Amino acid sequence: MHDLAALEADGVTATFVASTEFVSATDAQARALGFAGVPAVYVAHPIQDRTDAEMAALADEALPRVLAAVTGDTAGP
């Protein structure tokens, strides 16, 4: 989250991607850094035991949301 805040402060658009297990932690850290409302994309948890094919499917599903977040496309998925 610190890196994301630093990138955004430098004018580089960034998005946080994590599994749903980290929603609360992301929100708390973003508020602590004064970066509430950080653009974030969450994928299903857990991820560590997934096969390569399952990880590819998660990435394919998340990609449109990541692109919408970094482009500011509020009408995106």
C-alpha positions as a Python dict, from the first residue, in 0.01 Angstrom:
ca = {
    (1, 'M'): (0, 0, 0),
    (2, 'H'): (289, 236, 70),
    (3, 'D'): (421, 179, -283),
    (4, 'L'): (77, 242, -431),
    (5, 'A'): (42, 569, -240),
    (6, 'A'): (392, 677, -349),
    (7, 'L'): (320, 597, -714),
    (8, 'E'): (-7, 787, -706),
    (9, 'A'): (168, 1083, -537),
    (10, 'D'): (415, 1084, -828),
    (11, 'G'): (130, 1091, -1078),
    (12, 'V'): (151, 724, -1174),
    (13, 'T'): (-186, 555, -1183),
    (14, 'A'): (-185, 235, -979),
    (15, 'T'): (-431, -22, -849),
    (16, 'F'): (-409, -259, -555),
    (17, 'V'): (-478, -626, -634),
    (18, 'A'): (-523, -884, -359),
    (19, 'S'): (-746, -1168, -249),
    (20, 'T'): (-1070, -1101, -65),
    (21, 'E'): (-905, -1201, 263),
    (22, 'F'): (-733, -861, 265),
    (23, 'V'): (-1027, -623, 215),
    (24, 'S'): (-1034, -504, 578),
    (25, 'A'): (-656, -475, 602),
    (26, 'T'): (-644, -279, 276),
    (27, 'D'): (-909, -37, 396),
    (28, 'A'): (-735, 13, 732),
    (29, 'Q'): (-393, 68, 574),
    (30, 'A'): (-531, 307, 313),
    (31, 'R'): (-703, 515, 582),
    (32, 'A'): (-385, 520, 791),
    (33, 'L'): (-193, 654, 491),
    (34, 'G'): (-459, 912, 411),
    (35, 'F'): (-536, 723, 93),
    (36, 'A'): (-895, 616, 159),
    (37, 'G'): (-1081, 500, -149),
    (38, 'V'): (-771, 342, -301),
    (39, 'P'): (-856, 171, -628),
    (40, 'A'): (-852, -199, -548),
    (41, 'V'): (-943, -523, -721),
    (42, 'Y'): (-1003, -836, -519),
    (43, 'V'): (-996, -1195, -637),
    (44, 'A'): (-1131, -1505, -465),
    (45, 'H'): (-938, -1632, -165),
    (46, 'P'): (-735, -1848, -113),
    (47, 'I'): (-490, -1837, -400),
    (48, 'Q'): (-185, -2025, -273),
    (49, 'D'): (-319, -2374, -348),
    (50, 'R'): (-461, -2300, -692),
    (51, 'T'): (-333, -2462, -1007),
    (52, 'D'): (-177, -2260, -1286),
    (53, 'A'): (-501, -2292, -1483),
    (54, 'E'): (-707, -2168, -1187),
    (55, 'M'): (-472, -1872, -1139),
    (56, 'A'): (-498, -1789, -1508),
    (57, 'A'): (-878, -1798, -1480),
    (58, 'L'): (-867, -1563, -1179),
    (59, 'A'): (-641, -1325, -1370),
    (60, 'D'): (-863, -1337, -1678),
    (61, 'E'): (-1167, -1258, -1463),
    (62, 'A'): (-992, -972, -1281),
    (63, 'L'): (-827, -807, -1582),
    (64, 'P'): (-1127, -599, -1694),
    (65, 'R'): (-1165, -464, -1339),
    (66, 'V'): (-793, -382, -1318),
    (67, 'L'): (-805, -201, -1649),
    (68, 'A'): (-1116, -10, -1543),
    (69, 'A'): (-946, 92, -1218),
    (70, 'V'): (-628, 222, -1382),
    (71, 'T'): (-811, 404, -1659),
    (72, 'G'): (-1073, 556, -1432),
    (73, 'D'): (-1349, 391, -1634),
    (74, 'T'): (-1635, 425, -1389),
    (75, 'A'): (-1868, 253, -1635),
    (76, 'G'): (-1640, -52, -1646),
    (77, 'P'): (-1723, -398, -1511),
}
